[in-house]
Amino acid sequence: MNPTRRCAPELLKQDLSGKIYIITGANSGVGLGTARQLVEQGAHVVLACRRVSAGEEAAQTLATLSGTTEVIALDLGSLSSVRAFAEAFLERHSRLDALVNNAGLMNTPQGKTQDGFETQFGVNHLGHFLLTELLLEVLKSSAPSRVICVASAYHVEAQGKPGRIVLDDLNFERRPYDGWEAYAQAKLANVLHAQELARRLEGSGVSAFSVHPGWVRTNLISSTMPSWLQNVVMRPIGALIDLISVEDGAQTTLHCLLDPQVPETSGAFYAQTGSFPDKQDRKGGWPMTSPNPQVRDLALAEALYVRSRDLVGLT
């Protein structure tokens, strides 16, 4: 087992009063774990959730902490919902210290979003892409600020399926659909998104990062195996297979949000331990060089950005 990377204790004691964060999918898992720590430090956290009732239940668990929360509806599978969320947020707030693009799906059956995109690419990448674009101006005016794209080690390879961007078939219309291949593509898109964002925002005071939170005991696994199998049956051997808690899974995101030196590496990939194909990569790195060669294809990152703007209707 590789030792779990943890955010420096002094960073988790900073006073975050007056700071505003958005976390998508903050009603459970790593999103809720990240929100809990930020609220504990006095921040105001917007829980952007598809199910508002679940978001309100999560907010109640944070009510005794020193910071504050609010819940705003966000369905990343609907571009109109993304636009409505951004409008609602900007009506209420004039600053944004960080956007955490955390929500996601993994290895789902073949399907389409409300706008006709392959489900995992649409939710994991395009929904977050549009959200980020709509909030860029408030992020710039609030600088220094940060964007965190929660990716995965599976952007390299997911259960034997290599992570690759196929620009002329992003929605699996001409190639056979495979849930793991679609997930790997979507997570690679997250890594490339952060990298290209950093390039375009250089000098603006807005930094961007992609992160691998680790193999965390959450419900993300539910399309692959029953959650109880991972969270209960596999728990006794979790240490042997780098299966970590939600609190540990939030550490990489928190490091990228709070460490004052991190903006110097804007565009970088930060990884918790585990889940990489090659043994030498499994210790992770803050930051680390992605083993996927497409991450170093700057022309591909730019082409994906331009294509994404077109797909979400921003051209």
ABEGO torsion letter per residue (X at the ends): XBBBBBBBAAAAABBABGBBBBBBGAABEAAAAAAAAAAAAGBBBBBBBABAAAAAAAAAAAAABABBBBBBBBBAABAAAAAAAAAAAAAABABBABBBBABBBBGBBBBBBAAGBBAAAAAAAAAAAAAAAAAAAAAAAAOBBBBBBBBBAAAABBGGBBBBBBAABAAGAABBBBAAAAAAAAAAAAAAAAAAAAAAABGAGBBBBBBBAEBBBBAAAAAABBAAAAAAAAAAAAAAAGBBBAAAAAAAAAAAAABAAAAAABGBBBBBBEGBABAAAAAEEOBBBBABAAAABAAAAAAAAAAAAAAAGAX
